[in-house]
Amino acid sequence: METPAGRMQRLLEVTRRWREPSWPERQEAVTRALAASDFLTEEAAAFALNQQMHALTESALRRFVESLPPPSGRTVLLWQTDRAPLAGWQEALLLWLSGHRGTLALAESAATLVGALLEALAVDTIRLDTEPQLETRLEEADVLVVVGDEAVQQEVQEAPLRVRRPPERVRLLPMRYGAAVLDGRETPDELEGLAEDALLFEGFGVRSVRLLWAPESLRPDALLEALSHFRGVFPAHPATPGRLKMPQAWLKAAGIPHAYGEGLEFLVSRGAPEVQTPGHLRWVPYRDPAQVAEWLQAHAAEVSVVVARPALLRQLPQLPGRTAPGHAHRPPFPDPFGTAVEALRELLA
């Protein structure tokens, strides 16, 4: 039987190989993930893999292993509706390294990339689905963790009523999003970083910035320039303009102030703090920073990251996930604010 130390070394070897974009297994997995996705681009897939493979160092892995729950014999069902390319990766590692079995229901591109990594690790204790198959899987699960919107959570709350043996431990987590705060003192580099935070993965993913608070007097010109520049480096997925066409037409018809990329590669509208479709960033004006602080406190359970320049961050509530522009999609390993990881750790303890 393989020891935890042996698994750690195998994991480090796999991540070392997968840091190379030319590694055949990685190239094949990316090709399949791109074919399965309506938002993932080659550049975004490379970003996600490079970031996580480099973040998983030996010292970080040792800290992760030290915090693992002990083997409990419980079987896990994780339904992760986050569409980030490697959503579910750290949860899968927690299960494998702690000796637990389970099923992960992931978005197709994430299932492809995470599945390829697990195959490279020769993991046979975790199954991957792209559909939750709730009623079938629930009878096999002792622990259920779900990350999803209200419709998903409603479905999950109803499904256990129809099975003979529902899970004994359940955690329902909301789909979250990122928020950013400007004060007009941002440097061009910080605005470029904010563009990455908002547009990487086309706005899909729980760490994507979807709301941007800005002083009432601040004009969006510098941000729009940064968004356009980012699209020159990370081109939009071909489906993005079509996805944004209807929201843009509605904004125009309703007379709501908005701006967009030349090819509709992004969309920014001014209005109330209401999350829009992915790729559509809502610019929310504020008069007093206290207004922003109050909103952040009231929506702490929904917000995954709060992005602002360091001096401004110090004036905002001490919420988890605070980070500087350009770091929303660069979490460390393990992600200290990965709520699904933390839920699994608690439920399996």
ZANU-955269 format. One record per residue (C-alpha): residue in three letters; y, x, z; residue number from 1. Coordinates in steps of 0.25 Angstrom, whole numbers. Layout:
N
  residuo      Y      X      Z  num
      ALA      Y      X      Z  NUM
...
REM end
This chain:
349
  residuo      Y      X      Z  num
      MET      0      0      0    1
      GLU     14      5     -4    2
      THR     23      9      7    3
      PRO     37      5      8    4
      ALA     41     20      6    5
      GLY     33     20     -7    6
      ARG     40      7    -11    7
      MET     54     13     -9    8
      GLN     50     25    -17    9
      ARG     45     17    -28   10
      LEU     58      9    -28   11
      LEU     67     21    -28   12
      GLU     59     27    -40   13
      VAL     61     13    -48   14
      THR     76     13    -45   15
      ARG     77     27    -49   16
      ARG     71     24    -63   17
      TRP     78     11    -64   18
      ARG     92     18    -63   19
      GLU     90     23    -77   20
      PRO     94     13    -87   21
      SER     84     19    -97   22
      TRP     72     17    -88   23
      PRO     63      8    -97   24
      GLU     59     -2    -86   25
      ARG     74     -4    -83   26
      GLN     77     -5    -98   27
      GLU     66    -16   -100   28
      ALA     70    -24    -88   29
      VAL     85    -24    -92   30
      THR     81    -29   -106   31
      ARG     73    -40   -100   32
      ALA     84    -44    -90   33
      LEU     94    -45   -101   34
      ALA     85    -54   -109   35
      ALA     83    -63    -97   36
      SER     98    -64    -94   37
      ASP    110    -72    -99   38
      PHE    120    -63    -91   39
      LEU    114    -49    -89   40
      THR    119    -38    -98   41
      GLU    113    -24   -100   42
      GLU    125    -17    -93   43
      ALA    124    -27    -81   44
      ALA    109    -25    -79   45
      ALA    111     -9    -80   46
      PHE    122    -11    -69   47
      ALA    113    -19    -60   48
      LEU    101    -10    -61   49
      ASN    109      3    -60   50
      GLN    116     -2    -47   51
      GLN    104     -6    -40   52
      MET     95      5    -44   53
      HIS    106     15    -39   54
      ALA    109      8    -26   55
      LEU     94      8    -22   56
      THR     94     22    -16   57
      GLU     83     28     -7   58
      SER     93     26      5   59
      ALA     97     12      1   60
      LEU     82      8      0   61
      ARG     78     14     13   62
      ARG     89      6     20   63
      PHE     84     -7     12   64
      VAL     69     -4     17   65
      GLU     74     -2     31   66
      SER     79    -16     31   67
      LEU     68    -23     25   68
      PRO     61    -35     32   69
      PRO     46    -32     36   70
      PRO     34    -37     28   71
      SER     33    -51     33   72
      GLY     23    -57     23   73
      ARG     33    -67     18   74
      THR     34    -71      3   75
      VAL     48    -72     -2   76
      LEU     55    -81    -13   77
      LEU     68    -76    -17   78
      TRP     76    -84    -28   79
      GLN     88    -76    -32   80
      THR     97    -83    -42   81
      ASP    107    -71    -42   82
      ARG    107    -66    -57   83
      ALA    112    -52    -54   84
      PRO    102    -43    -62   85
      LEU     95    -37    -49   86
      ALA     96    -49    -40   87
      GLY     83    -49    -32   88
      TRP     81    -34    -33   89
      GLN     84    -31    -18   90
      GLU     77    -43    -13   91
      ALA     65    -39    -21   92
      LEU     65    -25    -15   93
      LEU     66    -31     -1   94
      LEU     54    -39     -3   95
      TRP     46    -28    -10   96
      LEU     50    -17      0   97
      SER     47    -26     12   98
      GLY     34    -30      7   99
      HIS     37    -45      4  100
      ARG     32    -53     -7  101
      GLY     40    -63    -15  102
      THR     46    -70    -27  103
      LEU     60    -67    -33  104
      ALA     66    -78    -42  105
      LEU     77    -70    -49  106
      ALA     86    -72    -61  107
      GLU     79    -68    -74  108
      SER     87    -55    -76  109
      ALA     85    -51    -61  110
      ALA     71    -55    -61  111
      THR     69    -45    -73  112
      LEU     76    -33    -67  113
      VAL     71    -35    -53  114
      GLY     57    -38    -59  115
      ALA     57    -25    -67  116
      LEU     61    -17    -55  117
      LEU     50    -24    -46  118
      GLU     40    -21    -57  119
      ALA     44     -6    -58  120
      LEU     42     -6    -43  121
      ALA     28    -13    -45  122
      VAL     32    -24    -35  123
      ASP     21    -35    -35  124
      THR     25    -43    -22  125
      ILE     38    -49    -29  126
      ARG     38    -59    -40  127
      LEU     50    -62    -49  128
      ASP     53    -76    -54  129
      THR     65    -81    -62  130
      GLU     63    -95    -58  131
      PRO     61    -98    -43  132
      GLN     49   -107    -45  133
      LEU     53   -112    -31  134
      GLU     42   -122    -27  135
      THR     31   -112    -31  136
      ARG     37   -100    -25  137
      LEU     42   -107    -12  138
      GLU     27   -109     -8  139
      GLU     25    -94     -8  140
      ALA     37    -90     -1  141
      ASP     40    -88     14  142
      VAL     54    -84     11  143
      LEU     64    -89      2  144
      VAL     78    -83     -2  145
      VAL     86    -90    -13  146
      VAL    100    -85    -18  147
      GLY    106    -97    -26  148
      ASP    116   -107    -28  149
      GLU    117   -121    -23  150
      ALA    107   -127    -33  151
      VAL     97   -116    -31  152
      GLN     98   -118    -16  153
      GLN     96   -133    -17  154
      GLU     83   -130    -26  155
      VAL     78   -121    -15  156
      GLN     81   -131     -4  157
      GLU     73   -142    -11  158
      ALA     61   -133    -16  159
      PRO     55   -130     -2  160
      LEU     53   -145      0  161
      ARG     43   -146    -11  162
      VAL     34   -134     -7  163
      ARG     23   -134      3  164
      ARG     27   -121     10  165
      PRO     42   -118      9  166
      PRO     47   -104     13  167
      GLU     49   -102     28  168
      ARG     62    -94     26  169
      VAL     73    -97     16  170
      ARG     86    -92     13  171
      LEU     96    -98      3  172
      LEU    107    -89     -1  173
      PRO    119    -94    -10  174
      MET    122    -88    -24  175
      ARG    134    -79    -21  176
      TYR    145    -72    -29  177
      GLY    156    -61    -27  178
      ALA    170    -63    -24  179
      ALA    182    -53    -27  180
      VAL    196    -52    -21  181
      LEU    207    -45    -28  182
      ASP    221    -42    -22  183
      GLY    227    -36    -35  184
      ARG    226    -21    -30  185
      GLU    213    -19    -37  186
      THR    212     -6    -46  187
      PRO    206     -7    -60  188
      ASP    193     -1    -55  189
      GLU    192    -12    -45  190
      LEU    195    -23    -55  191
      GLU    184    -17    -64  192
      GLY    174    -17    -52  193
      LEU    178    -32    -50  194
      ALA    175    -35    -65  195
      GLU    161    -29    -63  196
      ASP    159    -37    -50  197
      ALA    163    -50    -58  198
      LEU    156    -48    -71  199
      LEU    144    -40    -69  200
      PHE    132    -48    -72  201
      GLU    141    -58    -78  202
      GLY    145    -64    -65  203
      PHE    130    -67    -61  204
      GLY    125    -62    -48  205
      VAL    129    -65    -34  206
      ARG    138    -52    -33  207
      SER    146    -56    -45  208
      VAL    161    -58    -42  209
      ARG    164    -73    -46  210
      LEU    177    -75    -38  211
      LEU    189    -66    -38  212
      TRP    200    -69    -28  213
      ALA    214    -63    -32  214
      PRO    228    -65    -28  215
      GLU    236    -76    -34  216
      SER    246    -67    -40  217
      LEU    236    -57    -46  218
      ARG    234    -58    -61  219
      PRO    219    -56    -67  220
      ASP    223    -47    -78  221
      ALA    217    -34    -72  222
      LEU    204    -41    -68  223
      LEU    203    -47    -82  224
      GLU    204    -33    -88  225
      ALA    194    -27    -78  226
      LEU    184    -39    -82  227
      SER    186    -36    -97  228
      HIS    184    -21    -95  229
      PHE    171    -24    -87  230
      ARG    166    -32    -99  231
      GLY    168    -20   -108  232
      VAL    159    -12    -99  233
      PHE    149    -23    -95  234
      PRO    149    -33   -107  235
      ALA    147    -48   -104  236
      HIS    133    -54   -107  237
      PRO    133    -62   -120  238
      ALA    131    -75   -112  239
      THR    143    -73   -103  240
      PRO    154    -78   -113  241
      GLY    146    -91   -116  242
      ARG    144    -93   -101  243
      LEU    159    -92    -98  244
      LYS    164   -100   -110  245
      MET    163   -113   -104  246
      PRO    170   -109    -91  247
      GLN    181   -103    -99  248
      ALA    183   -115   -107  249
      TRP    183   -124    -95  250
      LEU    194   -115    -88  251
      LYS    202   -116   -101  252
      ALA    201   -131   -101  253
      ALA    204   -132    -87  254
      GLY    216   -123    -88  255
      ILE    211   -114    -77  256
      PRO    216    -99    -78  257
      HIS    206    -90    -83  258
      ALA    203    -77    -91  259
      TYR    191    -72    -99  260
      GLY    186    -60   -106  261
      GLU    188    -59   -121  262
      GLY    174    -63   -124  263
      LEU    173    -72   -112  264
      GLU    165    -61   -105  265
      PHE    171    -65    -92  266
      LEU    180    -77    -86  267
      VAL    190    -77    -75  268
      SER    196    -90    -70  269
      ARG    207    -93    -59  270
      GLY    204   -103    -49  271
      ALA    197   -107    -36  272
      PRO    186    -98    -30  273
      GLU    175   -105    -37  274
      VAL    163    -97    -43  275
      GLN    162    -98    -58  276
      THR    151    -95    -68  277
      PRO    147    -81    -69  278
      GLY    156    -72    -77  279
      HIS    168    -82    -73  280
      LEU    176    -75    -62  281
      ARG    185    -84    -54  282
      TRP    199    -78    -50  283
      VAL    203    -85    -37  284
      PRO    218    -83    -33  285
      TYR    222    -81    -19  286
      ARG    235    -81    -11  287
      ASP    230    -75      2  288
      PRO    219    -65      5  289
      ALA    215    -74     17  290
      GLN    212    -85      7  291
      VAL    201    -76      0  292
      ALA    196    -71     14  293
      GLU    194    -85     18  294
      TRP    187    -89      5  295
      LEU    178    -77      7  296
      GLN    174    -81     21  297
      ALA    171    -95     17  298
      HIS    162    -91      5  299
      ALA    155    -78     11  300
      ALA    141    -84      9  301
      GLU    144    -85     -6  302
      VAL    151    -72     -9  303
      SER    142    -60    -11  304
      VAL    153    -50    -13  305
      VAL    168    -49    -10  306
      VAL    174    -39    -20  307
      ALA    188    -33    -17  308
      ARG    194    -19    -17  309
      PRO    192    -12     -4  310
      ALA    205    -14      3  311
      LEU    205    -29      0  312
      LEU    190    -31      5  313
      ARG    195    -26     19  314
      GLN    204    -38     19  315
      LEU    193    -48     15  316
      PRO    183    -54     25  317
      GLN    171    -45     29  318
      LEU    161    -52     20  319
      PRO    148    -45     15  320
      GLY    148    -40      1  321
      ARG    162    -35      1  322
      THR    164    -24    -10  323
      ALA    174    -17    -19  324
      PRO    176    -21    -34  325
      GLY    164    -16    -42  326
      HIS    154    -17    -32  327
      ALA    149    -31    -32  328
      HIS    137    -28    -40  329
      ARG    134    -15    -34  330
      PRO    127    -18    -21  331
      PRO    120     -7    -13  332
      PHE    105     -7    -11  333
      PRO    102    -15     -2  334
      ASP    113    -25     -5  335
      PRO    119    -28      9  336
      PHE    124    -41      5  337
      GLY    111    -46     -3  338
      THR    109    -59      4  339
      ALA     95    -62     -2  340
      VAL     91    -48      3  341
      GLU     96    -51     16  342
      ALA     90    -65     17  343
      LEU     76    -59     13  344
      ARG     77    -48     23  345
      GLU     80    -59     34  346
      LEU     70    -69     30  347
      LEU     59    -58     29  348
      ALA     62    -52     42  349
REM end
